Amino acid sequence: MDRLTAIRSFIEVAHCGSFTRAAERIGLSRLQVSRHVGEVENWLEQRLLHRTTRKVSLTSSGEAALKRCEKILYETSLLELNAQNKTPYLSGALKIAAPIGLTQNILLDATEKFITLHPNVTVEFFASDSFAQLVDERIDIALRYTNQPDESLIARKLMKIDAVICASNAYLEERGEPTEVEELTKHNCFLHLDSSTWEFTKDNQQKSVDISGNIKANDIGVLSLAAQHGKGIVRLPCDLANPLIREHKLTRILADYSAPSSVLWAVYLSRSYQLPVVRQFIDFLANEWSEDIEESQLAR
């Protein structure tokens, strides 16, 4: 049997949770995909999937096998990419999910440079990086701010990003500038949906402050705009904050305190290894942003 094809079918079924959807996505019949998964199970002498009329899920053996199969496909794809990289011609369609602020601030510029080098590449942007969208929308690459990427995804670190606390001059003139982090409890602070506590460090001492505000969002770009409108205080990654500080649209406050940094990752599903354009684009971002790394650090 063609074990690589069988492995690809198994991986796709594992990610989709459906033989039918997996078959549609890889252009095979449902029967072919089912046979491929059966071949992998026979090869490994283990039952990898629980099959019911409603859904398909991994067994404990299947979870372990999925990671190994993804690694096999990855290593094989690297060999293919090395051979394909001998030619400068690159084409294909990329679907990229990223936060709005990141896309507007630095990702769009980098993408335009990449397309200039490879005019046969097309790019679609999605204002989200959820795992569900990676699967459902066939996203090739998602860019995420996190210190711990999802273990079910393949991840590459792009840059470490500091964070700062900011507000507009109009807000600070109206409400006063806090000089200690405890004073934030008396201010309108704009929140990301996954956090209601801000962490700080000063003189090797850590402090946590429970904050509240009248605007929450799942995208930091929205919170940045709200702060620029003069209505509250926001915590921003420096790649977004530094240009706004230089342009006097926002002012850094509480400079004696440091906020935890995060890491920007490129994450993707194992099937993306099959696309040379994915690997090339991520390599390009890593190289492009390494030259502008100061933009992710605290403005001095």
C-alpha positions in Angstrom: 0.0 0.0 0.0 1.0 3.7 -0.4 1.6 4.3 3.3 2.0 8.1 3.0 -1.4 8.4 1.3 -2.9 6.2 4.0 -1.3 8.3 6.7 -2.7 11.5 5.1 -6.2 10.0 5.1 -5.9 9.0 8.7 -4.7 12.5 9.8 -7.4 14.2 7.9 -10.1 12.0 9.4 -8.7 12.6 12.9 -8.8 16.4 12.4 -12.3 16.4 10.7 -13.9 13.8 12.9 -15.7 12.5 9.7 -14.8 10.1 6.9 -17.1 12.0 4.5 -15.6 15.5 5.2 -12.0 14.1 5.1 -12.8 12.5 1.7 -14.1 15.8 0.4 -11.1 17.7 1.5 -8.5 15.4 0.0 -10.3 14.6 -3.1 -10.9 10.9 -2.6 -14.0 8.8 -2.1 -15.3 8.0 1.3 -14.6 4.3 0.6 -11.0 5.0 -0.3 -10.4 7.0 2.9 -12.0 4.3 5.0 -9.8 1.7 3.4 -6.7 3.8 4.0 -7.5 4.2 7.7 -8.1 0.4 7.9 -4.7 -0.1 6.3 -3.0 2.1 8.9 -4.8 0.2 11.7 -3.7 -3.1 10.2 -0.1 -1.8 9.8 0.1 -0.7 13.4 -2.1 -3.6 14.7 -4.1 -1.1 16.7 -7.6 0.3 16.6 -7.2 4.0 16.1 -10.7 5.3 15.8 -14.0 4.9 17.5 -16.7 4.8 14.8 -20.3 5.5 15.3 -23.1 6.6 13.0 -22.8 10.2 14.2 -19.1 10.8 14.8 -15.6 9.5 14.6 -13.2 10.0 17.5 -9.6 8.9 18.3 -8.9 6.0 20.7 -6.0 6.4 23.1 -3.9 4.5 20.7 -5.1 6.7 17.9 -4.0 9.9 19.8 -0.5 8.6 20.1 -0.5 7.3 16.5 -1.7 10.7 15.2 1.3 12.5 16.6 3.7 10.0 15.1 2.0 10.1 11.8 2.1 13.9 11.7 5.8 13.7 12.4 6.3 11.2 9.5 4.4 13.4 7.1 6.3 16.4 8.3 9.7 14.8 7.7 8.6 13.5 4.3 7.3 16.9 3.4 10.6 18.6 4.4 12.4 16.3 1.9 9.9 17.3 -0.8 10.2 21.0 0.0 14.0 20.9 -0.1 13.8 19.5 -3.6 11.1 22.0 -4.7 13.0 24.9 -3.2 15.7 24.4 -5.9 13.4 26.4 -8.3 12.5 30.0 -7.6 9.0 29.6 -8.9 6.3 29.6 -6.2 2.6 29.7 -6.6 -0.5 28.8 -4.6 -3.3 30.2 -2.4 -2.7 31.0 1.2 -5.5 31.4 3.9 -4.1 33.3 6.9 -6.0 33.9 10.1 -4.6 36.7 12.3 -5.8 39.4 14.7 -7.0 42.6 13.0 -4.5 44.8 14.7 -1.5 42.6 13.8 -2.8 42.3 10.2 -3.1 46.1 9.8 0.1 47.0 11.5 2.8 44.6 10.2 1.3 41.5 8.6 -0.1 43.2 5.5 3.2 45.0 4.7 5.1 41.7 5.0 2.5 39.9 2.8 2.7 42.6 0.1 6.5 42.1 0.0 6.1 38.4 -0.3 3.6 38.7 -3.1 5.9 41.0 -4.9 8.6 38.3 -4.8 6.1 35.6 -5.7 3.4 37.2 -7.9 1.6 33.9 -8.5 0.7 33.6 -4.8 -2.7 34.8 -3.6 -3.6 35.5 0.0 -6.9 35.5 1.9 -7.1 37.1 5.4 -9.5 35.9 8.1 -9.9 38.0 11.3 -9.7 35.1 13.6 -7.2 32.4 14.7 -9.4 29.9 16.5 -8.7 26.2 16.2 -12.2 25.6 14.8 -11.6 28.0 12.0 -8.3 26.3 11.1 -10.3 23.2 10.5 -13.6 24.5 9.2 -12.3 27.2 6.9 -9.2 25.3 5.7 -6.9 27.9 7.2 -3.2 27.3 6.3 -1.6 29.5 8.9 -2.8 31.3 12.0 -0.8 33.9 13.9 -1.3 33.9 17.6 -0.1 35.8 20.6 0.4 33.1 23.3 3.0 31.7 25.6 1.8 28.2 25.1 0.6 27.1 21.6 -2.1 24.4 21.3 -0.3 21.1 21.5 -2.6 19.7 18.8 -1.0 22.2 16.3 2.4 22.6 14.7 3.9 25.9 15.9 6.9 28.1 15.0 8.0 31.0 17.1 8.3 34.2 15.2 9.1 36.8 17.9 8.9 37.7 21.6 6.7 40.7 22.2 6.7 43.0 25.2 3.5 44.6 26.4 2.7 48.1 27.7 -0.1 50.0 29.4 -1.4 52.9 27.3 -4.1 55.6 27.2 -4.8 58.7 25.2 -3.8 62.1 26.4 -7.4 63.1 26.4 -8.3 60.3 28.8 -5.4 61.1 31.1 -6.3 64.8 31.2 -9.9 63.9 32.1 -9.3 61.1 34.6 -5.7 61.6 35.7 -2.7 59.4 35.2 -2.3 56.4 37.5 1.2 56.1 39.0 0.7 52.8 40.9 -1.0 49.7 39.4 -3.5 49.5 42.3 -5.0 52.7 40.9 -6.2 50.9 37.8 -9.2 49.6 39.8 -10.5 53.2 39.7 -10.1 53.5 35.9 -12.0 52.2 32.8 -9.8 49.5 31.5 -10.5 47.8 28.2 -10.4 44.0 28.4 -9.6 41.1 26.2 -12.3 38.5 26.6 -10.0 35.9 28.0 -8.6 38.0 30.9 -9.8 40.2 33.7 -6.5 40.3 35.6 -3.3 42.2 34.6 0.0 41.0 36.0 2.9 43.4 36.7 6.5 43.2 38.0 8.5 45.9 39.7 11.8 45.5 41.6 11.4 41.7 41.3 8.0 41.8 43.0 4.9 40.5 41.2 1.5 42.1 41.5 -1.9 41.1 40.2 -4.7 43.7 39.6 -8.3 42.8 38.9 -9.5 45.3 36.3 -12.9 46.2 34.8 -14.2 48.3 32.0 -17.1 48.9 29.8 -15.6 47.5 26.6 -14.4 44.0 25.9 -13.3 42.4 22.7 -11.6 39.3 21.4 -9.3 41.3 19.2 -6.7 43.7 20.5 -7.0 46.0 17.5 -10.6 46.9 18.6 -9.4 47.7 22.1 -6.6 49.8 20.7 -9.0 51.9 18.7 -11.3 52.4 21.8 -8.3 53.7 23.8 -7.3 56.1 20.9 -10.9 57.5 21.1 -10.1 58.6 24.7 -12.4 56.4 26.7 -10.1 54.1 28.7 -6.8 52.3 29.4 -5.5 49.4 27.4 -2.7 46.8 27.5 -1.1 46.4 24.1 1.6 44.4 22.5 4.5 46.6 21.5 4.3 45.8 17.8 1.0 47.6 17.9 1.7 50.1 20.6 5.1 51.5 19.6 3.9 53.2 16.3 0.9 54.7 18.2 3.1 56.1 20.9 5.5 57.6 18.4 2.5 59.2 16.6 1.2 60.6 20.0 -2.0 58.7 19.5 -1.4 56.9 22.8 0.9 57.5 25.8 2.6 54.8 27.8 1.8 54.9 31.5 3.0 53.0 34.5 6.5 52.8 32.9 8.1 51.7 36.2 6.2 48.4 36.0 6.7 45.7 33.4 3.8 43.6 32.0 4.3 40.0 31.0 5.6 39.6 27.4 4.0 37.1 25.0 5.2 35.3 21.9 3.9 35.5 18.4 3.6 32.1 16.8 2.7 30.8 13.4 0.6 27.7 13.9 -0.8 25.3 11.4 -2.3 21.8 10.9 -0.1 18.9 9.7 -1.7 18.9 6.3 -0.2 22.3 5.6 3.2 20.7 5.3 2.1 19.6 1.9 2.1 23.2 0.6 5.5 24.6 -0.2 4.0 28.1 -0.2 3.2 27.7 3.5 6.7 26.9 4.5 8.2 29.6 2.3 5.8 32.2 3.8 6.6 31.4 7.4 10.3 31.4 6.6 9.8 34.8 5.0 7.9 36.2 8.0 10.6 34.9 10.4 13.3 36.6 8.4 11.4 39.8 7.7 10.4 40.4 11.3 13.8 39.4 12.8 15.1 42.6 11.1 12.4 44.7 12.7 12.5 43.0 16.1 12.8 46.3 17.9 9.2 47.0 17.0 8.2 44.2 19.4 10.2 45.7 22.3 9.4 48.5 24.7 9.7 51.9 23.2 12.6 53.8 24.7 
